[in-house]
Amino acid sequence: MARAKEFDEDAVLLKAVDLFWEQGYEKTSMSDLVEHMGIHKRSLYDTFGDKHSLFMKALQRYDQMIAHRYVVSQEQEKSPIDAIRSMFERTVRQREDDSPRGCFIVNTAVELSTHDSECREMVNQRLNRTEIYVRELIEAGQHTGEIAASLNADWLASYFVNALTGLRVMVKTTEDRDKLNHIVDMTMSVLKTR
């Protein structure tokens, strides 16, 4: 007869998210995971599989944690431009909140996307969903006249996701808040009506 699990699966998965996010995939050993998650090695394998399977589940769980940020609400309190700006400002603030951890998705893209197709696919799915969110904001702004209708919403969305990804890397490399804020201002200037 199989024994019931003596731990909360989601709680220990969140511990894996935390450790992988902090250290990355390559630097995190199975011993590190066992110690940090507080479960036996056998339980880890039985519940989550090998290290790569656990990493993919951790990445998926992180994606679920941040998904609420990327839903355009009909009752959106902020204007579309303000909503886009807040994504960038939140990234700058994250430097203070998370030390140099940055975004787990972007960290994974930098560390693993060139040689791990499964990671690359998951990273691209998140970036594509972010792009859809930004495009919806741009289109909403074009509908209200806040953003010029002549601007191509698809290209702008790609531009902003690229800029946001770059900013997420920058917050890991500099503590110069003024520099980061100037980057946000320059990026947002693209939306100024001509």
TAKA-V357934 format. One record per backbone hydrogen bond with DSSP energy under -1.0 kcal/mol. CO is the residue of the C=O (numbers start at 1). NH is the residue of the N-H. If there is no record, write none. Layout:
BEGIN
co | nh
CO | NH
CO | NH
END
This chain:
BEGIN
co | nh
8 | 12
9 | 13
10 | 14
11 | 15
12 | 16
13 | 17
14 | 18
15 | 19
16 | 20
17 | 21
18 | 22
19 | 23
20 | 24
29 | 33
30 | 34
31 | 35
32 | 36
33 | 37
34 | 38
40 | 44
41 | 45
42 | 46
43 | 47
44 | 48
45 | 49
50 | 54
51 | 55
52 | 56
53 | 57
54 | 58
55 | 59
56 | 60
57 | 61
58 | 62
59 | 63
60 | 64
61 | 65
62 | 66
63 | 67
66 | 69
67 | 70
73 | 76
79 | 83
80 | 84
81 | 85
82 | 86
83 | 87
84 | 88
85 | 89
86 | 90
87 | 91
88 | 92
89 | 93
90 | 94
93 | 96
93 | 97
94 | 98
98 | 101
103 | 107
104 | 108
105 | 109
106 | 110
107 | 111
108 | 112
112 | 115
112 | 116
116 | 120
117 | 121
118 | 122
119 | 123
120 | 124
121 | 125
122 | 126
123 | 127
124 | 128
125 | 129
126 | 130
127 | 131
128 | 132
129 | 133
130 | 134
131 | 135
132 | 136
133 | 137
134 | 138
135 | 139
136 | 140
137 | 141
138 | 142
139 | 143
140 | 144
141 | 146
141 | 147
148 | 151
152 | 156
153 | 157
154 | 158
155 | 159
156 | 160
157 | 161
158 | 162
159 | 163
160 | 164
161 | 165
162 | 166
163 | 167
164 | 168
165 | 169
166 | 170
167 | 171
169 | 172
170 | 173
170 | 174
175 | 177
176 | 180
177 | 181
178 | 182
179 | 183
180 | 184
181 | 185
182 | 186
183 | 187
184 | 188
185 | 189
187 | 190
188 | 191
189 | 192
END
